[in-house]
Amino acid sequence: MNTLKSVLLSAFVLLFSQFGYAQKAPAAKAKGPATEQLQVKTSAVCDMCKARLEKAMAYEKGVQEAHLDVASQVLTVAYRPDKTTPDALRTAVQRTGYDADTQVAEPRAYDRLPDCCKKTNSVHPGTGH
């Protein structure tokens, strides 16, 4: 009888000791720096420019979101400052063929833009490259 009690007690202890090893919820990861916003005045002039710039920004490291307001020519970029810098984002705009604030677009990239996206197009008076 004692051996039966010992076996049952051992089985009971083994069964309930497994609950002590249940998986615990992983600790919440510390979030990195908050997302920051950058506004860049561009030379973009049309909806094709909008699509081109927003797509180019999507490929940049650290960019969470990009939106170009064509009327004001302002590109607003939400980015993670631990992944990129405002200067790197302005350089990306230049490499796409557009001016970024006071920095002029890269000439080769500008030359590859469709005619409707160029500032010298007669559709866009008052601008010049």
C-alpha positions in Angstrom: 0.0 0.0 0.0 2.9 2.4 0.8 4.4 1.8 -2.6 1.1 2.7 -4.3 0.9 5.9 -2.3 4.5 6.7 -3.2 3.9 6.1 -6.9 0.8 8.2 -6.8 2.4 11.0 -4.9 5.4 10.9 -7.3 3.1 11.1 -10.3 1.2 13.9 -8.7 4.4 15.9 -8.0 5.8 15.3 -11.5 2.5 16.3 -13.1 2.2 19.6 -11.3 5.9 20.4 -11.4 5.5 20.9 -15.2 3.3 23.9 -14.6 6.2 25.7 -13.1 8.1 25.6 -16.4 5.3 27.1 -18.5 6.4 29.7 -21.0 6.4 33.2 -19.7 5.4 36.1 -21.9 8.4 37.7 -23.5 9.4 40.9 -21.9 8.4 44.0 -23.9 11.2 45.1 -26.1 12.4 48.6 -25.4 11.3 50.8 -28.2 13.9 52.8 -30.1 13.7 56.5 -30.5 10.4 57.9 -31.6 9.6 58.7 -35.2 10.5 62.2 -36.2 9.3 64.3 -39.2 11.2 66.2 -41.7 9.8 68.7 -44.2 11.8 69.2 -47.4 11.0 71.9 -50.0 11.4 70.1 -53.4 11.2 71.0 -57.0 8.5 68.4 -57.7 5.7 69.8 -59.9 3.2 67.0 -60.7 1.6 63.8 -59.6 4.3 61.8 -61.4 6.8 63.6 -59.2 4.7 62.7 -56.2 4.7 59.0 -57.1 8.4 59.0 -57.9 9.5 60.7 -54.7 7.2 58.8 -52.4 8.4 55.5 -53.9 12.1 56.5 -53.6 11.6 57.4 -50.0 10.0 54.1 -49.3 13.3 52.4 -50.2 15.3 54.6 -47.8 16.5 53.0 -44.6 14.5 54.3 -41.6 11.7 55.9 -43.5 8.3 55.1 -42.1 6.2 57.2 -44.4 6.6 59.9 -47.0 4.0 62.3 -48.5 4.4 65.0 -51.1 2.0 67.9 -51.2 2.3 68.8 -54.9 0.7 72.3 -54.5 3.3 73.4 -51.9 6.1 71.2 -53.2 6.8 70.0 -49.6 7.8 66.5 -49.0 7.0 65.3 -45.4 9.0 62.3 -44.3 8.4 60.4 -41.1 11.6 58.6 -40.2 13.5 56.9 -37.4 16.5 59.0 -36.3 18.4 55.9 -35.2 18.3 54.7 -38.8 18.9 57.8 -40.9 19.5 61.5 -40.8 17.8 64.6 -42.4 20.9 65.1 -44.6 20.7 61.5 -45.9 17.0 62.0 -46.7 17.8 65.3 -48.6 20.5 63.5 -50.5 18.0 60.8 -51.4 15.7 63.5 -52.8 18.6 64.9 -54.8 19.5 61.4 -56.2 15.9 61.1 -57.3 16.3 64.2 -59.5 14.7 66.9 -57.4 16.0 69.9 -55.4 15.9 69.4 -51.6 15.6 72.7 -49.8 18.6 74.8 -51.0 20.5 71.8 -52.4 20.2 71.3 -56.2 19.2 68.0 -57.7 21.9 65.7 -59.1 22.2 66.6 -62.8 22.2 63.0 -64.1 19.1 62.1 -62.1 17.4 65.4 -63.2 18.2 64.6 -66.8 16.5 61.2 -66.5 13.2 62.7 -65.2 10.3 62.7 -67.7 9.8 66.1 -69.4 6.7 66.9 -67.4 8.7 66.6 -64.2 11.4 69.0 -65.2 11.3 72.6 -63.9 12.3 74.0 -67.3 9.1 72.6 -68.8 6.9 75.5 -70.2 4.0 74.1 -68.2 5.8 75.2 -65.0 6.5 79.0 -65.6 8.7 80.8 -63.1 11.0 77.9 -62.4 14.3 77.1 -63.9 17.0 74.6 -63.2 
